[in-house]
């Protein structure tokens, strides 16, 4: 064993053993700190739900965790590539499966390893423990026993049961096949399919392919001994379905002219010569792990028209079961399905296939090191870390369960259900969805002032493709054109280079306008003309003159250097005496608004009051009712220092002149964020009994440090800084903002433009 192998072995063993052995644990979901809590959790309080369940067994879903609990069950007879290693040795794999269930679909798991190879004993053991669980995931059980075990348990239990080794691969590869056939311009009923492998996964895959329209007579299936034929008495009943009459032709002969090769067998059974003999646009799913039936690089170098998928994560189109089982069980559990039937599996197939055709979130591009994932030969199925999977696949499965008559708890509000699914994973992007959906109702023209930066252009592409806005791209035309081609961004959008001769007339017009507005503030006509060769000044003038509705900038320059031209050219709104900023932090408790995070260094009491009023209006703009705490190191006058007393003065002003604003302070952060503490200690506060969602800080350093700490330590998503008090919609990124942050800021610029347009119409 080489050093690298030893290192990986040590790393794997250390991962599983330290600091706590294993990968999963049980975590209480109820309070348990006091004797009272414990008396409710166990005796005597626990008797009450027991009595209710005794009256109606369905109440077990109401009073226990059964509805979100799956058993991952194995006897260790077919563990990964390790073979029959026994129940104890299979436990790390089953724990790993439990981890995947939890992180991808928030399903709790008990892994259960059964020490028997007897089919009847296995079935009876599972049936006896089934009342504990909402579903059963069978795992790593060798064929042919696995077929009988699953068949019997599906028939004899009234909860979802699925052997993922069979059906997971079938579901994912079927989704890939739908899209591969589309790209190859072929129909399922016309293609000739060769299947290398005749085990449980191969048969389950082929069964689903037939449901997709592939004809049985067009399928040739091979095991390690050759073609499955009717005269072979060693074949199982399930294998007999795909056995054929006649001559036992070789695999090499079978693939000649074939449209599809499905590999669920062993490495290197498909040679380059065999691949060359296949039909045009051959579809090759080489899913043996870790080494596929044909090496990926060999396949794509042999034929440029091949559409290739493997089971490996280091190549495009990974057929990974994690795309399926978490969401199939999630949908099944949520409607209390009595089984996972073919309709539910097919719903998962079609949902996955459709998702691959949708625009890919930038976070997925980043996760997979891709410039831009787009539907095509290298992207026919979604990536496992695509956050949309749970909200797409689970509802499709749940709906199919309802339509096929196996759902005991139907869903009525699908929008609410999708929200709940996203909340389960901490992916509660309601604020982001609100932003984008609102922006789409009335898209505006948004200037991207640094469009020759790749990430900025990627953000502009998403804004355009998602219908959020109409980008105007500023920068070097040749560079932007090259980057657009690299990204596959072929939209015909305006590209403007302020320095070019063709923009001379506009530069002069803008310069005159700027000079007129600032000639008594130290700006000469010459200075104004020079400014117009700079993109941020030019972009600001586009907005100021109405040739654009808003702008975003700041990706490549420091915040103050970008804000300066905005203040000079755009200026404050007529009713605003200052400009401030707020960041929206996407925390586990919901969106939190923090101000002022970028502009005012040490605001006075009067300025703090104005910042609070502007922040209150901004929060409302996002459909949230603001509950504002003004933060300090002291509570309600406990310190007479200036930094605390100015907050007290600002609060007094707000209470007197703006009683409609729900605001109080000064308050320490823990009291502001803990309603119980606040109500107990300061019941007189306007915030007592309320959930604070907005924090106004005494100075720039405390606000800026707080939002960046939240962002980096807790990995909290941030939108902002949102500029408040400007005459026109301009929003400045923090230096080096991510693509996702820039898209969100562009959406804010669109909404800001919508709001300002409505106010103008109101006048």
DRENTOR-676468 format. One record per residue: z, y, x of N, C-alpha, C in turn; residue in one letter. Coordinates in steps of 0.05 Angstrom, whole numbers, plus 5000, padded with zeros to 4 digits. Layout:
% DRENTOR-676468
ZYXZYXZYXA...
This chain:
% DRENTOR-676468
500049765017500050005000500050255018X498250445013498050685030500250885022X500451095039502551295035502251435008X499751485000499351624974500351454951X499751194952500651014931503650994930X504950984954507850974956509051224944X507751454950508751704940508651714909X506451624898506151624869508151434856X508551204869510551014858513251134858X514051264880516651384881517051604861X514851764857514951984838515351874810X513851664803514051544776516851424771X517951294791520551174788522751394786X522451604801524351824800524251964774X521852004763521452134737522951984716X522751714716523951554695526951514699X527951554723530851494728532651744729X531551974736533152214741532152444723X533952624715536852614718538152424698X536752354676537752164657535751944654X536551694655534651474653533151484626X530551424627528951424602527651694596X526251704573524751944566525452064539X527051934523527752034497530752014492X531652174473534452174465534752244436X537052194424537652264397539152534397X538252724382539452994381540353044352X542853124348543853184321542253414308X541853404282540453614268542453774251X544953694250546953834235549253934253X550754124243553154214259555153994262X556553994284558553784289560853884305X561254144306563254274323566054234313X566454224286569054224275569753954261X572353924255573153684241571853674213X571553914201570253924175567353824177X565953914198563153824202563053524204X564953414220564953124224565652964199X567353084182568152954157565852954137X563953144140561553144123559452954135X559252944161557252774174557952474170X560552414171561352134167563452124145X565351954147567351914126569152164124X569752264100569052144074566452264061X565352484073563152624060560652464058X560152284077557752124077557451944053X559651894039559551714015557851833993X557752103991556252223969553252163970X551852213993549052143994548551843991X550451684001550251383998550151313968X551851433952551951373923549451463909X548351693918545851793906543451613912X543351513937541251333945541551063930X544050973926544450723911543350743883X543550983871542551033844539451033844X538251163864535351183866534551163895X533450933903532850873931530951083943X529351223926527551423936529051663948X531551693940533151913951533751883980X533151643992533451604020531851814036X529551894024527852094037529052374035X530852414015532052674011534452714029X535952504034538552524047538652414076X536452284085536452174112533952254127X533752174152531452234169529152044166X529351854147527351644144524451754143X524151974128521452084123520052194148X521552234170520352334195520952144218X521451894212522251694232520251464233X519151414257517251194261518351004281X517950744277518750544296516250474313X516550494339514450394358515350124367X513949914358514849634361512849474378X513949324397512349154414513948904421X512448694430513748464443512948444472X511448644482510748664510508748454519X507048364501505148144509502448254518X501948514515499348624524499748914531X501248964552502149234559500149364578X498749564567496849714584495049514600X494849564625493349374642495249174656X497749164647499748994660500048724648X498948684624498948414612501548354598X502248094598504747994585507048024604X508548254602510748304620513448294606X513448234580515948194566517048444553X518948414534519848644518521248854534X523048774553524548974568522649144586X520749004598518949154616517049334601X516749284575514949454559516349704550X518949714552520549934541519650214551X519150244577518250514586515750604572X513950414566511450494552512150574523X513850424510514550494482516050754481X517850814501519151074502517051294505X515051234523512951434527511351494502X510851284486509551314461511251494442X513851444442515651614426515551904434X515451954461515252224471512652354460X510452214461507952324451508052384421X509252214406509652264377511152524373X513152564389514852804385513453064393X512253064417511153314427508553394412X507153194402504553254389504853294359X506753164346506953184317509753204306X511753244324514553274316515553044299X514652804305515652564292517752434310X520052364299522152234313521551934315X522351814337521651534342524051374353X524451134343526050934356524050724367X524250674393522650454404524150194401X522749984393524049724388522449514402X523749364419522449154434523548884424X521748714414522548464401521948224419X524048064423523847844442522847594428X520347594419519147354408516047374410X514847144415511947124413510946984388X512946904372512246764347511546964326X509146924315508147124295509947154271X510846934260512546944236515247074242X516447014265518947144273518647444277X516447514289515847804294515647944267X514047834249513647954223516247984207X517847774207520447784192522347984204X522348004231524048204244523348484235X520748544236519848814228520448864199X519948674181520548704153523448754148X525148624163528048654159529148934167X527849054187528749314196527149544183X525049484168523249694157524649894140X526849834125528150044109529050284124X529450254150530350474167528150684171X525650604169523450764179521650864157X520251094164518151194147515451084153X515250964178512650844186513150664210X511150484214511250294236508750314253X509150374279506950374298507150124316X505349934312505349694328503949754355X504949644376503949734403503849494422X501749464437501549284459502248994452X501048904431501348624422498748484426X498748254439496248134446494748014422X492148014424490447884404490247584410X489847424390489247484362491747534345X494147484357496647514341496847794328X495947994342496248274332494848304306X492548174302491048194277492748094253X493847864257495347744235497947894230X499247984251501748144248501148394232X499048544240498448794226497648734197X495948534193494948474166497348414147X499148244156501348164139503248404134X503848564154505648784150504548994132X501949044135500649244117500849144088X500448884084500548774057503348764045X505348704062507948644052509948874054X509249094067511049324068509849554052X511549734043510649964028510850224043X510650204070510650434087508150414106X507250634118504850614135505350434160X503450264165503550084189500850104202X500850144229498250154243498650044271X496849874280496749784308494849974323X496150164337494550384349492550284369X493250064384491349964404488649894391X488749804367486249744353484949994342X486450124324485250334307485050604320X486850664340486750924353484150964367X483450774384480850794398478550804379X478750644357476550634338476150904325X478251034317478151294304476951504322X477951524347477051734365474151684373X473451434380470751384388468751414365X469651364341467951414318467251704314X469251874318468752164317466752244339X467152134363465252194385462452094378X462351864365459751744359458251924338X459652024319458352204299456952434313X458452564332457352794345455252714366X455552494379453552404399450952344385X451052214362448652154347447152404339X448752614331447552864323446052994347X447352984370446153104394443652944403X443752684398441452514406439252514385X439752644363437852654341437152374330X439352224326439051954316440851904292X440151714275441751644252443151384256X445551364245447251124249445850874240X444450894218443150654207440750554224X439850724242437450644258438150544286X440550604296441150554324441750254330X441050174354441749904364444149934381X446349784376448849814389449549554404X450449584429451349364445454349414451X456049224444458949244449459849054470X460849154492461948984513464948964510X465848734500468648704493468848604465X470648404460470848294433473848264425X475448434438478348424431478948594406X481448644402482348784378481149064376X481149214398480149484398477149484392X475649294405472749284402472049224373X473449034361472848964333473549194314X475849324319476649554302474549774304X473649824329471650034333469049964318X468149724321465649644308465849654278X468249574267468649594238468249884228X469350074243469050354235466150444238X464850354259462050434263460350344240X460950104230459450004206459950184182X462450274179463050454157461550724160X460950794185459451034190456451004184X455550754181452750704174451250524193X452550454215451250264234450849994220X448549884222447949624209448949394226X450149194213451248964227449048824243X446648804231444448664244443448814269X444349064273443549214297445749214318X447749034315450049024334450048764348X450348774375450748544392453348574406X455148384403457848404415458248184436X459448264458459748074481462748054488X463647814495466247784508465747694537X467847614550467547554579465647314584X465147154563463446924567460646964557X460147194545457347254536457247334507X454847324496454347414469455847244449X457047374428458347224407456147104389X456246844386454246704370455646534349X454246484327455446334305456246054312X454945934332455545654339457945624358X459345844363461645834381464245784366X465445554367467845494351470345634362X470245744385472545874397473046154386X471046264371471346534361473346544338X474846774337476646814314475046894289X476446894267475146964242473947244243X475447424256474547704258472147734277X472147574298469947584316467447464304X467747274286465447144273463747354257X465047574248463647774233461247884249X461547894276459548014293458047814310X458447554303456947344317454147324305X452247254322449447254313448246974316X446146914302444646664305442646684328X441946464339439746464358440546464387X438746544404438946534433441246704443X442646614463444846764476443646934498X442547164491441347334511443547474528X442747544552444647674571445247964563X447448064573448148344568445948524580X444848454602442748614615440248624596X439648404584437348404565437948554540X440448534531441148664506441048964507X441849084530441849374532439049494534X437149334540434349444543433449554516X432949814515432149944490434350014471X436849944479439150004462439750304461X440750394439441450684436444250744444X446050544439448950584443450150354458X451750414479453350214493456250284490X457750084479460650124475462049934494X463650044513465049884532468049874527X469049644521471949594519472549334533X471749314558471849064572472949104600X471249114620472149134648470249314664X471049374688469549564705466849454713X464949644715462349594728460649374715X460849334689459149134677456449254669X456249524669453749654663452649784689X450449684699449249794723447450024718X446750164739444950394737442250294726X441350064735438749954725438849894695X441149794686441449734658441449994642X442750204652442750464639439950574637X438450554658435650654658433950514637X434650264630433050114611433650184582X435750344577436450414550434550624538X434750664513433050854498433551144507X431851324498432151604504434851704493X436051894507438752004499440751784494X441151604514442951384509445851484506X447351354489450151414484451751194498X453451264517454951074532457951144531X459450984517462351014516463650794533X464150854558465250664577468350704578X469750554561472550624556474550444570X473650264588475550104603477150284621X479750224624481550384640482950214661X483350304686482750574695479850614704X478450384707475650404717473750324695X471950504688470150454665467950254671X466450184651464249984653462050084671X461750354673459950474692461250734701X461250784727462451024737461151274725X462751464718461751704704459651844721X460251894746458452044764455851894768X456051624770453651464773451951484748X453151484725451651494699450151754696X451551984701450252234696448252304718X448552184742446452224762444052044758X444551814744442351634738440551734716X441851854695440351954672441452224663X439752424663440652694655441052704625X439852514610439952534581442252364570X443852234587446052064577448252234564X449252134542451652254529453952064534X455852154550457751964562460552034554X462151824548465051854543466451634558X468951694567470551494580473351504570X475151334581477951354574479551524593X478151654612479451794634479652094628X481852214637482252504633480752674653X479752554675478452714695475452734691X474452644668471652674660471552794632X469252914625468953014598469052794577X469652864553469652684530471552444534X474052504538476052294541476752184513X476351924509477151784485480151724488X481751904478484651884482485951854455X487551644452488851584426490651794416X491651974434493452184426492052384408X489452374407487952544388488352444359X489252194356489352074330492152004320X493551824333495951704320498151914313X498652124329500752314320500152444293X497552514289496852664265496252484241X495452234247495052044225497751974213X499651914230502351854219503652104207X503052344219504152584207503252624179X500652604174499552634148500552414129X500752164139501651944122504551984114X506252064133509152104127509552334107X507952544110508452784094507652744064X506052544058505552484030506852224022X508452114040509751854035507751644027X505651614044503651414039504751134041X503950954025504850684026503350514047X501150624057499650484077497750684090X496650604113494450754125491850594120X490250694102487850544093485350644107X483150524101480550594113479750884107X480450974083479751244075481251444092X483751394099485251574116484251574144X483551334154482351324181479751474183X478051444162475451584162475851884160X477951964145478452254143479252364170X480752214186481452304213478952314230X477152114228474652114243473052364238X472652424213470952654205472252924213X474852934210476253184218476053234248X476353024264476053054293473153134301X471253004288468453074294467853364287X468853454265468353734256469653934274X472153864283473654054300472154104327X470753904337469353934363467154144361X466254204337464054394333465054684329X467654714326468754974323469255114350X469455374349469955524374472655454386X472755404412475055294425476955524433X479555504427481455704436481555734466X481955974475481956024504484155864518X486455824505488555674518487655394525X485855284509484755014515482855034539X481155234540479455274563481155284589X483355444588485055474611486355204619X487355064598488754814603486954614617X484354624611482454424623480654544644X481354784654479854904676476954954670X476355004644473555044636473055344632X470655424639469855694634469555744604X468155554591467855574562466955304551X468755174536468054914523466354974498X464054854497462354884473461254614465X460754574440459754324430457154254444X457054014455454753924470455353654484X453653574502453853314514456553274529X457653494539460153474554462553534536X462053574511464353644493463653544464X464153284460463553174433466053104417X468353114431470953074417472953284427X474853364410476753564419478453464443X479653654456481453594478484253534467X485753364480488453284470490353514467X490153724483492053954481490954174463X489054124447488054324428490154364406X491354594404493554634385492754624356X490154624351489154614323489254334311X489554134327489353854318491253794295X493753874298495753794278495053924251X494054164251493454304225490754224214X489154074229486553984219486553684211X487653514229487453234224489553144204X492053224207494153144188493553204159X492653454152491953504124489653334114X487653284132485453114123486452834116X488252724132489352464127491052464102X492652664099494352684075492652704050X490652864051488852894027487452634021X486652484041485352224036487252024024X489752034033491851864021492151913992X492152173985492452253957490052163940X487652213951485252143936484851843934X485951683952485651393951487951253937X489851413927491951303910494251173924X494751243950497051123964499151323970X498951563960500951773966503051793943X505651773951507751793931508852073929X508252253948509252523948507052723953X505252763933502852933938503553223946X501753333962501953613971500453783951X501554013944500254193925499354453938X500854543957500154793971499254743999X496654724003495554644029495954854051X495755114043496155324062499055314073X500955284055503755264063504155024081X502854794074503154554090502154594118X499854734121498854784148500654964164X501855164150503855334164506255164174X507154984157509454814164508754634188X506254534188505454364211505454524237X504454764237504454924261507254994269X509055044250511855114256513254874270X512454634262513754394274513554394304X511354484315510854464343511554724358X512854914345513355164358510755324361X508655234347506055374348505755554324X507955684317507955844293506456114299X503856094298502256334305501556484279X503456504261502856644236501956934241X503357064260502757344266499857364277X499157184295496457184306494457134285X494956944267493056884246492857114227X495057244222495057484204493257704217X493657734243491957944257489057884254X488257634262485457574263484257564235X485657454216484657444188484257724177X486157894182485958164172483658314186X483458274212481258414226478558324215X478258064208475757964199474858084172X476758184157476058294131474358544133X474458684156472858934160472658984190X470958824203470658844233469759124241X470759214264470059484274468759454302X467559674311466259694337468459744358X468759554376470859584396469659584424X470259794440469259814467471059644486X469859474501471159324523470359464548X472259624559471559814581471159674608X472059414610471859274636470359014632X468059024619466658784610465358624633X465258734657464158574679466258384691X468758394681470758204689470457954671X470357714683469757474668471657434644X474257464648476157424627475857624604X475257874611474758084591472358004574X470257914587467857834573468357594555X469957404565470757174548472257264523X473957464527475457574504473457704484X471557854495469557974477467957774462X467357554476465757334463467357214440X469857164444471557054422471757254399X472157504405472257714385469757714368X467457694382464857694367464457434351X464957204364464456954351466356894328X468756994330470756954309470457164286X468657354290468257554269470457764268X471957794290474157984291473058274294X471058304310469958574314467158554327X466058794331463358814344463758944372X463758774393464258884420461959064430X462859274444461059444460461859404488X460059314506460759224533460159444553X462159534568461759734588461959604616X460059674633460059574661457259534672X457159414695454559364708452859174691X450559264683448959104664448158834676X447358834701446458584713448758374715X451058474723453358294726454158184698X454158354678454958264651452858064640X450358114645448257934636448557654649X449157654675449557394689451957244678X454157394674456557264663456057164634X454657314619454057224591452456964592X450656944610449056704612450756464620X452656514639454456304648456256204625X457056394608458756324585457256214561X454656224562453156154538453456354516X453856604523454356824504451756974500X450256894480447556994478447257214456X449457304446449357514425448157774436X446557904420445158154428447058384423X448758444443450758654440450058894458X450859134451450359364468451859334495X450359374517451559374544450959644555X453059794563452760074572453960104600X452360204619453360274645453360574647X455760704646455860994645454661134669X454260984691453261104716450261124717X448860974699445960964701444661224691X442261264701440761504694440161514664X439761284652439161274623441461384606X443861394618446161504603446661794609X444861934623445362204632445762394609X444062374588444362554565447062514552X447962264549450462214535452762304553X452562264579454662354597455062664595X452762804594452963094592454063184566X453363044545454363114518457463064517X458262844528461062774528462662974546X461463044569462763234587463263504574X461263594560461563854546463763844525X463763624510465863594490468663584502X468963434524471563424537472363694549X470463824561471064094572471964284551X470564284528471364464506474264414497X475064164497477764094487479864144508X479064154534481164164555480664384575X478864584569478264794588480664974594X482464984575484965144580487264974590X486564724598488664544609487864444636X486264614650485764554678483364384684X481664324663479364154667476764324667X475364324689472764474691470564294680X468264424676465864274666465064074687X465264154713464663964734466463724734X469063774731470963554729470263364706X469663484683469063334659466563154664X464563264678462163114684462762884702X464562924722465362714740466862494726X468662574707470262374692468362184676X466162294667464462134649462961904664X463161894690462061674705464161444707X466561504697468761304698468961174670X469060914670468860764645471060834625X473460864634475660914614475361194601X474461394616473861654603471461624585X469361494594466961464578467661314552X469161094554469860934531471561104511X473461254522475061424505473361634490X471361744503469561934490467861794469X467161544473465661404452467261384426X469861334430471661314406472161594395X472561784412473162064403470862184387X468362114395465962224381465062054357X466461824353465761654330463561454336X462661434361460661234368461760954372X464460944371465860684370468360724354X469460514344471860534326474460504341X474360374365476760334380476060224408X478060214426477460104452479859954463X479259774481481359624496480659634525X482759664542482359684571484959624585X484859614612487259574627487559314643X485559144640485658874653485858904683X484359084694484059094724485359334737X486659504721487959744733490759774723X492359924737495159964730495360114703X497460054689497760164662497660474661X499160604679499160904678496361024683X494760894701492161004708490160974685X490660784667488960744643489960924620X492560954618493661114596492861404599X492761504624492161784629489661884615X487261754619484861854606485061834576X486561634566486761614537488261854525X490361934539491962164529490362424532X488762444554487162684558484862704538X483462484533481162494516481762464486X483362264480484062194452486262374442X488462364457490762534449492462414427X494562554420496362464400495262514372X496162354353495462394325496662664316X495362784296496263054287499263074280X500362854269503162864261505062744281X504062674305505662544325506462734348X508962734355509862904377510162754403X509862494401509862334426508362074421X507761944443506361674442508361474453X508461244440510261024449508760764446X510060544455508860284453510960074443X509859864431511559644422510159384430X511759184437510758914441511758724419X509958554411510758354391511158084406X513657984405514357744419514457514399X512957294404512657074385514956874391X517356934382519656764389520056544369X521856354375522356134357523656224331X524856464331526056564306524056734290X521556744300519556904287518757144304X516857314296516057534312518257744316X518657834340520558044347518958284358X519558514348518258764357520158914376X519158974400520759114420519459384427X521059594428520059864435522160024451X521260204467518660274477518360124503X516259964506516059784529514259894551X512960134548511060204569510760504574X511760684557511060974560513461144568X515361174550517561364554519761264571X520261394594522061294614524961304605X525861534596528661574588528761764563X527961664540527661834517530361954508X530162194497532562324486533262204459X535462294447536262194421534062254400X532962504402530862584383528362404387X527662354412525362184418525761894409X528261794413528861524404528561504374X529361714359529061714330526061694323X524461854337521561854331520261584338X521161464361520161204369520860994347X523261014336524160834316522460864290X521861104283520261154259517461034263X516261084286513560984291513560674292X515660564304515860274306516160154278X517760284261518160194234515460174219X513860384222511160384209509360174221X509560124247507859924260508559644250X511159594248512059334239510959284210X511159484194510159454166507159404166X505659514185502859484187502059184190X503959034202503458744206504658574184X505358704162506258554138509058454141X510658574158513458494162515258724153X517458654139519358854132521258904155X521259144167522759184192525859194187X527259054204530159074205530859134234X531659384239531759494266534559524277X534959424301537459464316536759644340X538359844344538060014367540059914388X538959814410540459654429541859824451X544259734458545759854480547559654493X549159734512551259564523553859594507X553959774488556359834472555859784443X557959774427557759734398559159964383X557560104367558560304349560760484361X559960624382561760824394563760724413X563560474422565560364441565260494468X563060634474562760774499561861064493X562961244509562161534505560061614525X559061424541557061494561554461584547X552961754562550561874550548561674540X548061454555546061264547546761124520X549361104514550260994488550361204467X551361434474551761644454549161754443X546961744459544461844449543361654427X544061404429543261214408544761274383X547361314386549061384363547961634349X547161834364546062074353543362024339X541661854351539061794338539561644312X541461454311542061304287543061494265X544761684272545861864253543562034240X541662114257539362274247537762094227X537261854235535661674218537061614192X539661564192541061514168541061754149X541061994160541062224143538262294133X536262284150533662384143531662164134X532361914142530561694135532261454125X533661494103535461274093533961024085X531261054081529660814072529260624095X529660714120529260534143531860364147X531560104149533759934154534259924184X536160084194536660114222539560174226X540660074249543360134256543760094286X546060204296546760184324548760394331X549560414356548560254378549859974376X548359774385549259494383548559344409X550359164416549658984438547758774427X546058664444543858494436544858244421X547158124431548057874418548957924389X550258154385551058214357548658274340X546658404351544258474336542758214327X542758014344541157774339542757544326X545357584323547057384310548257494284X547057444261547957554236550857484229X551757244236554557164230556457334246X555957364272557657534289557757824279X555457924273555258204264556758244238X556358074219557658104193560658074195X561557894213564457854216565758084230X564458194250565758404266565158684255X562758724244561958994235560758974207X562458894187561358864159560259114147X560959344158560059604148557159664156X556059524175553459584186551259544165X549159704167546859674149545359414155X545959294178544559044186546158804178X548558834168550258604161548858424140X548758164146547457984128544357984130X543258124149540358144152539558014178X536957934179535857814204534258034218X535358124241533958334256531358224267X529258384264526658304276525458524294X526958744298525958964314528159074331X527659114357529559224376528459474388X529959694387529259934400531159974423X530160014447531760024471532360314480X534460354496535160624503533260744524X531860574539530160684560527960484566X526060574583523660414589524460164605X526260194624526759964642528059734626X529859794608531159574593529159434574X527359594562525359474543523359314559X522359424581520259294596521259034609X523659054620524858814633525358594612X526258674589526958474568524458324559X522258474553519958334543518658154564X518758244589517658074610519357834617X521957864614523757634618523257424596X523157524571522557334549519957194553X517957344562515257224566515257014587X516657064609516456884632518556664632X521056724624523156524624522856334601X522356434577522256274553519356204545X517456304560514556254554513956344526X515056574519514656694492511956844493X510256794473507756944471508257244466X506557404477506957694473504257824465X504458004446502158164438502958454443X501358594459501958864465501558934495X502359174503503759374487501859504466X502759524442501359664420501959964422X499760114426500260404428500660534401X502660694399503360834373503261134377X502161274357502061564358499461674368X497461514373494861614383493061704360X491361894366489562004345487461794336X486561634355484561424350485561154361X484460934352485360674361484660614390X486560634409486160554436488560384444X488060164457490259984465489859884493X491959894509491759844537493159584544X491759404557492959154566494859204589X496659014593498059004619496058894640X496458974664494658884686494558574687X492158464688491758174689492358024664X492158154641492658024616490957774612X491957584597490457334592488257394571X486357204569484257234549485457244521X487357074516488557064489489957334483X491357444502492657704498490557924492X488357914506486258114502484958084474X484557844466483457794439485357914418X487957854421489857954402489958264402X489758384426489758674427487258794414X484958654417482558744404482858734374X484158524364484658494335486458724326X488458794342490159024335488559284335X486759314354485059554353483459574328X482359344319480859334294482559414270X484959294269486859354247487659644247X488159744271488860024275486660204264X484160134270481860284260481660264230X482260024219482159994190484260174177X486660184188488860344177488160644178X487160724201486461014204484161084185X482260904181480060954162481160984134X483060814127484160834100485661094096X487061174117488561434115486661664112X484461654126482461874124481261874096X480661644085479561634057481561734037X484161684043486261774025486462074024X485662204046485762494046483462604030X
